């Protein structure tokens, strides 16, 4: 059988998340499913900006809300964008509470196969939000 790799469409995303979760020994709770879907939506929205090459979103600690979205963005060569510009862009296209509370620019950490290492980004987000808020 010939398998073709292709991006997962938005309509297929729920089934994909559940299949991956089941493959790792469990089924996501509704809360976990909603978090994954929100992260996917934020990443997709930021990546649609003309200056953005790629984006990754993780949860960062917040004393009021518990956790908030923190984005890490790589810009296209020669492109420019500010944190406030990208936050405004995201807020225009999705619910305001989903917009990242902090955006950091630079290369995204990847493993040998090119997969983004979100565990590294989670550590960075913890440090960034602690610096911003004074405590996590």
SULQUI-V894711 format. One record per residue. N is the residue number from 1. RES is the residue in one small letter. BURIAL is b if it has 24 or more other ideal C-beta (glycine too) atoms within 12 Angstrom, else e. Layout:
BEGIN
{{N | RES | BURIAL} {N | RES | BURIAL}}
END
This chain:
BEGIN
{{1 | x | e} {2 | x | e} {3 | x | e} {4 | x | e} {5 | x | e} {6 | x | e} {7 | x | e} {8 | x | e} {9 | x | e} {10 | x | e} {11 | x | e} {12 | x | e} {13 | x | e} {14 | x | e} {15 | x | e} {16 | x | e} {17 | x | b} {18 | x | e} {19 | x | e} {20 | x | e} {21 | x | e} {22 | x | e} {23 | x | e} {24 | x | e} {25 | x | e} {26 | x | e} {27 | x | e} {28 | x | e} {29 | x | e} {30 | x | e} {31 | x | e} {32 | x | e} {33 | x | e} {34 | x | e} {35 | x | b} {36 | x | b} {37 | x | b} {38 | x | b} {39 | x | b} {40 | x | b} {41 | x | b} {42 | x | b} {43 | x | b} {44 | x | b} {45 | x | b} {46 | x | b} {47 | x | b} {48 | x | e} {49 | x | b} {50 | x | e} {51 | x | b} {52 | x | b} {53 | x | e} {54 | x | b} {55 | x | b} {56 | x | b} {57 | x | b} {58 | x | b} {59 | x | b} {60 | x | b} {61 | x | b} {62 | x | b} {63 | x | e} {64 | x | e} {65 | x | e} {66 | x | e} {67 | x | b} {68 | x | b} {69 | x | b} {70 | x | b} {71 | x | b} {72 | x | b} {73 | x | b} {74 | x | b} {75 | x | b} {76 | x | e} {77 | x | e} {78 | x | e} {79 | x | e} {80 | x | e} {81 | x | b} {82 | x | e} {83 | x | b} {84 | x | e} {85 | x | e} {86 | x | b} {87 | x | b} {88 | x | e} {89 | x | b} {90 | x | b} {91 | x | e} {92 | x | e} {93 | x | e} {94 | x | b} {95 | x | e} {96 | x | e} {97 | x | e} {98 | x | b} {99 | x | b} {100 | x | b} {101 | x | b} {102 | x | b} {103 | x | b} {104 | x | b} {105 | x | b} {106 | x | e} {107 | x | e} {108 | x | b} {109 | x | e} {110 | x | e} {111 | x | e} {112 | x | e} {113 | x | e} {114 | x | e} {115 | x | e} {116 | x | b} {117 | x | e} {118 | x | b} {119 | x | e} {120 | x | e} {121 | x | b} {122 | x | b} {123 | x | e} {124 | x | b} {125 | x | b} {126 | x | b} {127 | x | e} {128 | x | b} {129 | x | b} {130 | x | e} {131 | x | e} {132 | x | e} {133 | x | e} {134 | x | e} {135 | x | e} {136 | x | b}}
END
